[in-house]
Amino acid sequence: MKKRVLITGGAGFIGSALVKFLAEKGHQVYVVDDLSFGRRELAAVADEWFLRMDIRDSAGMQRAFDAIRPQWVLHLAAVHFIPYCNQHPALAADININGTISVLDAAAANASVEQVFVASTAAVYPIAGGALGEAHPTGPLDIYGTTKLACERIARDFHGTTGKPTIVGRFFNAFGPNETNPHLIPEIQRQVLAGARTLRLGNLDPKRDFIHTEDMGRAMEALLEAGVNGFDTFNIGRGIEYSVREIVEAFARQLGEPLAIEVDPARVRKVERMHLLADVSKLKARTGWAPRWDIDEGVATLLRSDRPVFA
Ligand SMILES: NC(=O)c1ccc[n+]([C@@H]2O[C@H](COP(=O)([O-])OP(=O)(O)OC[C@H]3O[C@@H](n4cnc5c(N)ncnc54)[C@H](O)[C@@H]3O)[C@@H](O)[C@H]2O)c1
């Protein structure tokens, strides 16, 4: 069934992949984004379906919901680059927490809204070894994870007061085209595309669960199609973890040239998680979803582009 869909943060890295995926599925997609980190050209919707707006503008959000009357709301707008959040903790709290309240207040006031999806993060989990299931105790390490855990609670309260089915998706490490922040993979992409064959990177041993943004879009749609009875939380990851070295090896394989690594002390994090791996059995059982993109295939597409969006 085709839906009227409102996506906040739809001009960003993951949001733009989601917009593309849902539009290709035939849904009518509207985007709200203030373009603070996103780019207008990444959101593949016509101008009349794009609203440049700060999600903290509650009156503006109410007007947008009244005009659009969305059936599905996917709330992705946030600030999330961890070094940026650490430098601007009050701003991160304001945008992530007050912004989520503003979006969900508008959703609560609008009878058209059938389901809501709120983007959270693996950063709500504490440092742990092994695959993390949704029932694992939370314990964020930083202001970013703390704001997102607050968003999860606000989403649960939203469900409690409105009765509207509400899904929280805990995203693991996204990779794919149009990265807006200098995370590890686009930073390697930037250096390689600039001609470097000795890469300057930070810690090489931490492992992360990298999931392609197109697979994330499919997972979000699958969850909304399957629906939830009340409020539920799902990990959205691939279920495989790779070290920084293994990612560099994937770039070398796709490039067909060796790549050396030089540790840059300025990039070495003092507090580092050595593992961040999703248990995605709940998502798979609920939806039948399975990831389609592996690391090498994703890296190959990154090497075919000119440069990452942030560069
Ligand atoms: N990238 C990842 O690996 C990752 C991992 C876990 C969770 N997440 C979550 O996924 C979501 C999307 O992240 P992303 O990687 O696409 O980041 P992004 O920065 O590319 O996208 C966020 C978008 O929100 C917009 N935005 C920011 N503040 C806004 C405001 N006040 N009003 C309106 N729009 C605003 C930005 O312009 C941007 O387009 C975020 O909620 C983030 O916390 C991302």
The ligand as an SDF file (V2000), in Angstrom:
LIG
                    3D

 44 48  0  0  0  0  0  0  0  0999 V2000
   25.6520    7.6600   10.0690 N   0  0  0  0  0  0  0  0  0  0  0  0
   25.6390    6.6940   10.9820 C   0  0  0  0  0  0  0  0  0  0  0  0
   26.4860    5.7770   10.9590 O   0  0  0  0  0  0  0  0  0  0  0  0
   24.5810    6.6800   12.0520 C   0  0  0  0  0  0  0  0  0  0  0  0
   24.6850    5.7140   13.0480 C   0  0  0  0  0  0  0  0  0  0  0  0
   23.7310    5.6800   14.0450 C   0  0  0  0  0  0  0  0  0  0  0  0
   22.6520    6.5470   14.0120 C   0  0  0  0  0  0  0  0  0  0  0  0
   22.5750    7.4860   13.0500 N   0  0  0  0  0  0  0  0  0  0  0  0
   21.3910    8.3780   13.0640 C   0  0  0  0  0  0  0  0  0  0  0  0
   20.8170    8.3870   11.7670 O   0  0  0  0  0  0  0  0  0  0  0  0
   20.2120    9.6530   11.5120 C   0  0  0  0  0  0  0  0  0  0  0  0
   20.7330   10.2050   10.1970 C   0  0  0  0  0  0  0  0  0  0  0  0
   22.1510   10.3590   10.2860 O   0  0  0  0  0  0  0  0  0  0  0  0
   23.0570   10.6520    9.0260 P   0  0  0  0  0  0  0  0  0  0  0  0
   24.2770    9.8280    9.1430 O   0  0  0  0  0  0  0  0  0  0  0  0
   22.2590   10.5790    7.7910 O   0  0  0  0  0  0  0  0  0  0  0  0
   23.4980   12.1490    9.3460 O   0  0  0  0  0  0  0  0  0  0  0  0
   23.3480   13.4750    8.4930 P   0  0  0  0  0  0  0  0  0  0  0  0
   23.9900   14.5590    9.2910 O   0  0  0  0  0  0  0  0  0  0  0  0
   23.8040   13.2670    7.1000 O   0  0  0  0  0  0  0  0  0  0  0  0
   21.7780   13.6630    8.4650 O   0  0  0  0  0  0  0  0  0  0  0  0
   21.0210   14.3920    9.4130 C   0  0  0  0  0  0  0  0  0  0  0  0
   20.1760   15.3940    8.6710 C   0  0  0  0  0  0  0  0  0  0  0  0
   19.4150   16.1230    9.6340 O   0  0  0  0  0  0  0  0  0  0  0  0
   19.4510   17.4960    9.2520 C   0  0  0  0  0  0  0  0  0  0  0  0
   19.2760   18.2970   10.4700 N   0  0  0  0  0  0  0  0  0  0  0  0
   20.1540   18.4570   11.4820 C   0  0  0  0  0  0  0  0  0  0  0  0
   19.6490   19.2910   12.3960 N   0  0  0  0  0  0  0  0  0  0  0  0
   18.4110   19.6550   11.9580 C   0  0  0  0  0  0  0  0  0  0  0  0
   17.3950   20.5070   12.4620 C   0  0  0  0  0  0  0  0  0  0  0  0
   17.5420   21.1630   13.6180 N   0  0  0  0  0  0  0  0  0  0  0  0
   16.2450   20.6490   11.7470 N   0  0  0  0  0  0  0  0  0  0  0  0
   16.0870   20.0020   10.5700 C   0  0  0  0  0  0  0  0  0  0  0  0
   17.0330   19.1930   10.0290 N   0  0  0  0  0  0  0  0  0  0  0  0
   18.1650   19.0230   10.7280 C   0  0  0  0  0  0  0  0  0  0  0  0
   20.7930   17.7030    8.6000 C   0  0  0  0  0  0  0  0  0  0  0  0
   20.8310   18.8220    7.7270 O   0  0  0  0  0  0  0  0  0  0  0  0
   20.9920   16.3900    7.8680 C   0  0  0  0  0  0  0  0  0  0  0  0
   20.5140   16.4530    6.5430 O   0  0  0  0  0  0  0  0  0  0  0  0
   20.5290   10.5280   12.7280 C   0  0  0  0  0  0  0  0  0  0  0  0
   19.4000   10.5060   13.5790 O   0  0  0  0  0  0  0  0  0  0  0  0
   21.7020    9.8230   13.3760 C   0  0  0  0  0  0  0  0  0  0  0  0
   21.7520   10.0690   14.7580 O   0  0  0  0  0  0  0  0  0  0  0  0
   23.5170    7.5870   12.0660 C   0  0  0  0  0  0  0  0  0  0  0  0
  1  2  1  0
  2  3  2  0
  2  4  1  0
  4  5  1  0
  4 44  2  0
  5  6  2  0
  6  7  1  0
  7  8  2  0
  8  9  1  0
  8 44  1  0
  9 10  1  0
  9 42  1  0
 10 11  1  0
 11 12  1  0
 11 40  1  0
 12 13  1  0
 13 14  1  0
 14 15  2  0
 14 16  1  0
 14 17  1  0
 17 18  1  0
 18 19  2  0
 18 20  1  0
 18 21  1  0
 21 22  1  0
 22 23  1  0
 23 24  1  0
 23 38  1  0
 24 25  1  0
 25 26  1  0
 25 36  1  0
 26 27  1  0
 26 35  1  0
 27 28  2  0
 28 29  1  0
 29 30  1  0
 29 35  2  0
 30 31  1  0
 30 32  2  0
 32 33  1  0
 33 34  2  0
 34 35  1  0
 36 37  1  0
 36 38  1  0
 38 39  1  0
 40 41  1  0
 40 42  1  0
 42 43  1  0
M  CHG  2   8   1  16  -1
M  END
$$$$
